[in-house]
Amino acid sequence: MSAALALRPARRRRTPLLAVALLAAVVVNLVLFSALARMLAVSPAVVLPPLVELHREQPPVVPPSAPPVTPRPARAPTPPAMPTLDLGVRPTLDALAQPLAPVVVPLPDLVPQQLGEVQAGAPGVLAPTLAPLDEHDLDEGVRASDRHFPAYPPRAQRLGLTDTVVVSFIVHEDGRVSDLELVAARHPEHFREPSFNGVLRSHFVAGRKGGVAVSTRCTWTFQYVLP
């Protein structure tokens, strides 16, 4: 019994110490929380800088390049359709297979002298004339019954000029001369006029083809040589 009595006072002493410790812990917590609340109430509010929106620049949009346009070749114009003439005739295959007979139209013989005369019964209307022949096509050539030789131009003689002048002209059926042309000349300003005068002042007899006088294209050459 003495041992039991000795243990009881020790259990009674532990209970107050535990209570005092718990009370002290509660008081410390209250003090800390109150101090924290005061600090939060006294500390100024933190002002944050304004937000700046950042925009990323987009690269310029380049439109896609159009493909090169190849010009179309110009079309050749369509030729107009040829008009057809319907005569109401439908040839058969047998008719097409047969060869066509040549058509012969008799023509009257024409005399060259009559081509330049006035047609009978049609005054004022001339029949077409034949083109002048060349001298080598004639049976009888053109003859000069009186040939005129031009004088040497005085100015060309003083300048010491020489020349070979070729003149072309037509001799008609009656001996007339026309259509003078200068074919060749080194100094036409000096020798053209005297050469033309030499032809115009001469007298000619027309050439003949088949016994008929015809107009002929002739050529004369003048030599201008200083003495």
C-alpha positions as CSV (number, residue, x, y, z in Angstrom):
1,M,0.0,0.0,0.0
2,S,2.9,2.3,0.5
3,A,3.9,2.0,-3.1
4,A,0.4,3.0,-4.4
5,L,0.3,6.0,-2.1
6,A,3.7,7.1,-3.3
7,L,2.6,7.2,-7.0
8,R,-0.6,9.3,-6.8
9,P,1.0,12.7,-6.1
10,A,3.2,12.4,-9.2
11,R,0.2,12.0,-11.6
12,R,-1.5,15.0,-10.2
13,R,1.6,17.2,-10.9
14,R,1.7,16.3,-14.8
15,T,-1.8,17.4,-15.6
16,P,-1.3,21.1,-14.8
17,L,1.9,21.3,-16.8
18,L,0.3,20.0,-20.0
19,A,-2.5,22.4,-19.7
20,V,-0.1,25.3,-19.2
21,A,1.8,24.3,-22.3
22,L,-1.3,24.1,-24.4
23,L,-2.5,27.5,-23.2
24,A,0.9,29.0,-23.9
25,A,0.8,27.7,-27.4
26,V,-2.6,29.1,-28.1
27,V,-1.5,32.5,-26.8
28,V,1.6,32.5,-29.0
29,N,-0.5,31.6,-32.0
30,L,-3.0,34.4,-31.3
31,V,-0.2,36.9,-30.9
32,L,1.4,35.8,-34.2
33,F,-1.8,36.0,-36.1
34,S,-2.7,39.4,-34.7
35,A,0.8,40.7,-35.6
36,L,0.5,39.3,-39.1
37,A,-2.9,40.9,-39.5
38,R,-1.5,44.3,-38.4
39,M,1.4,44.0,-40.9
40,L,-1.0,43.2,-43.7
41,A,-3.2,46.2,-42.8
42,V,-0.3,48.6,-42.4
43,S,1.7,47.6,-45.5
44,P,0.9,49.7,-48.6
45,A,-0.7,48.1,-51.6
46,V,1.7,47.1,-54.3
47,V,1.0,49.0,-57.5
48,L,1.8,46.9,-60.6
49,P,2.9,48.6,-63.8
50,P,0.3,48.8,-66.5
51,L,0.2,46.0,-69.0
52,V,1.7,46.8,-72.4
53,E,0.2,44.8,-75.3
54,L,2.9,43.7,-77.7
55,H,1.9,43.2,-81.3
56,R,4.1,41.2,-83.6
57,E,4.4,42.8,-87.0
58,Q,3.2,40.5,-89.7
59,P,5.2,40.4,-92.9
60,P,3.5,42.1,-95.9
61,V,1.4,39.7,-97.9
62,V,2.8,39.5,-101.4
63,P,0.2,38.4,-103.9
64,P,1.2,35.5,-106.0
65,S,2.5,36.5,-109.4
66,A,0.3,35.7,-112.3
67,P,1.7,33.3,-114.8
68,P,2.9,34.9,-118.0
69,V,0.2,35.0,-120.6
70,T,1.2,33.5,-123.9
71,P,-0.4,35.4,-126.8
72,R,-2.5,33.2,-128.9
73,P,-1.5,33.1,-132.6
74,A,-3.8,35.1,-134.8
75,R,-6.0,33.0,-136.8
76,A,-6.0,33.5,-140.5
77,P,-9.3,35.0,-141.7
78,T,-11.6,32.4,-143.1
79,P,-12.1,33.1,-146.9
80,P,-15.6,33.8,-147.8
81,A,-17.5,31.0,-149.3
82,M,-17.7,31.1,-153.0
83,P,-21.2,31.6,-154.3
84,T,-22.7,28.7,-156.2
85,L,-25.0,29.1,-159.1
86,D,-27.7,26.5,-159.3
87,L,-28.8,26.1,-162.9
88,G,-31.1,23.2,-162.2
89,V,-28.9,20.7,-164.1
90,R,-27.9,17.5,-162.4
91,P,-25.2,15.8,-164.4
92,T,-25.1,12.0,-164.3
93,L,-22.0,9.9,-163.8
94,D,-22.0,8.8,-167.4
95,A,-22.1,12.4,-168.6
96,L,-19.2,13.4,-166.3
97,A,-17.1,10.5,-167.6
98,Q,-17.3,11.6,-171.2
99,P,-14.6,14.1,-172.4
100,L,-15.7,17.6,-173.2
101,A,-15.5,18.5,-176.9
102,P,-13.4,21.6,-177.6
103,V,-15.3,24.8,-178.6
104,V,-13.9,26.5,-181.7
105,V,-14.9,30.1,-182.3
106,P,-13.8,31.4,-185.7
107,L,-12.2,34.8,-185.7
108,P,-11.7,37.1,-188.7
109,D,-8.2,37.8,-189.9
110,L,-7.1,41.2,-188.7
111,V,-4.9,43.4,-190.8
112,P,-2.5,45.6,-188.8
113,Q,-3.4,48.7,-190.8
114,Q,-7.0,48.4,-189.8
115,L,-6.3,48.3,-186.0
116,G,-5.6,52.1,-185.9
117,E,-8.5,53.1,-188.0
118,V,-12.0,54.2,-186.8
119,Q,-14.5,51.3,-186.9
120,A,-17.3,51.7,-189.3
121,G,-20.6,52.6,-187.8
122,A,-19.0,53.7,-184.4
123,P,-17.6,57.2,-184.8
124,G,-15.1,58.4,-182.2
125,V,-14.3,54.8,-181.0
126,L,-10.8,53.6,-182.0
127,A,-9.8,50.0,-182.3
128,P,-6.8,48.9,-180.1
129,T,-3.4,49.5,-181.6
130,L,-0.5,47.0,-181.6
131,A,2.4,47.6,-179.3
132,P,5.6,48.8,-181.0
133,L,7.9,46.0,-182.2
134,D,11.6,45.7,-181.6
135,E,14.0,46.2,-184.5
136,H,15.1,42.6,-184.6
137,D,11.5,41.5,-185.1
138,L,11.1,43.3,-188.4
139,D,11.4,41.9,-191.9
140,E,12.5,45.4,-193.1
141,G,14.2,47.7,-190.6
142,V,13.6,51.4,-190.0
143,R,15.6,53.6,-192.3
144,A,16.7,57.3,-191.7
145,S,16.2,59.1,-195.0
146,D,17.7,62.3,-193.5
147,R,19.7,61.9,-190.3
148,H,20.5,65.1,-188.4
149,F,23.8,65.1,-186.4
150,P,23.6,67.4,-183.3
151,A,26.2,70.1,-182.7
152,Y,28.6,69.9,-179.8
153,P,27.3,71.9,-176.8
154,P,29.5,75.0,-176.4
155,R,29.5,74.9,-172.6
156,A,30.4,71.2,-172.5
157,Q,33.2,71.9,-175.0
158,R,34.6,74.7,-172.9
159,L,34.6,72.3,-169.9
160,G,36.2,69.6,-171.8
161,L,33.4,67.1,-171.3
162,T,32.8,64.0,-173.5
163,D,29.9,61.6,-173.4
164,T,28.2,58.6,-175.0
165,V,24.4,59.2,-175.1
166,V,21.8,56.5,-175.8
167,V,18.3,57.6,-176.8
168,S,15.3,55.4,-177.3
169,F,12.2,56.4,-179.4
170,I,9.3,55.0,-181.4
171,V,9.0,55.4,-185.2
172,H,5.3,55.1,-186.2
173,E,3.9,53.7,-189.5
174,D,3.9,57.1,-191.1
175,G,7.4,58.0,-190.0
176,R,6.5,60.1,-187.0
177,V,8.7,60.0,-183.9
178,S,7.4,60.0,-180.3
179,D,8.2,58.7,-176.8
180,L,11.8,59.8,-176.6
181,E,13.7,58.4,-173.6
182,L,17.2,59.0,-172.3
183,V,18.7,55.5,-171.8
184,A,22.3,56.4,-170.8
185,A,24.4,59.6,-170.4
186,R,27.1,60.7,-168.0
187,H,26.3,64.4,-168.4
188,P,22.6,64.6,-169.3
189,E,22.4,68.3,-168.3
190,H,24.7,69.0,-171.3
191,F,24.0,66.4,-173.9
192,R,20.3,65.4,-173.5
193,E,18.7,68.3,-175.4
194,P,21.1,68.2,-178.5
195,S,20.6,64.4,-178.7
196,F,16.8,64.7,-178.6
197,N,17.0,67.4,-181.3
198,G,19.1,65.2,-183.5
199,V,16.3,62.5,-183.4
200,L,13.4,64.9,-183.9
201,R,15.0,66.7,-186.9
202,S,15.7,63.5,-188.7
203,H,13.3,61.8,-191.2
204,F,12.5,58.1,-190.9
205,V,10.8,55.4,-193.1
206,A,8.9,52.9,-190.9
207,G,9.9,49.3,-190.7
208,R,7.8,46.5,-192.1
209,K,6.5,43.2,-190.8
210,G,4.8,40.8,-193.3
211,G,4.8,43.6,-195.9
212,V,2.9,46.0,-193.6
213,A,4.4,49.1,-192.0
214,V,4.4,48.9,-188.2
215,S,5.5,51.1,-185.3
216,T,9.0,50.2,-184.0
217,R,11.0,51.0,-180.9
218,C,14.4,52.2,-182.0
219,T,17.7,53.1,-180.3
220,W,20.3,55.6,-181.4
221,T,23.8,56.3,-179.9
222,F,25.5,59.7,-180.1
223,Q,29.3,59.9,-179.5
224,Y,30.5,63.4,-178.2
225,V,34.3,63.5,-178.7
226,L,36.4,66.6,-178.5
227,P,38.5,67.3,-181.6
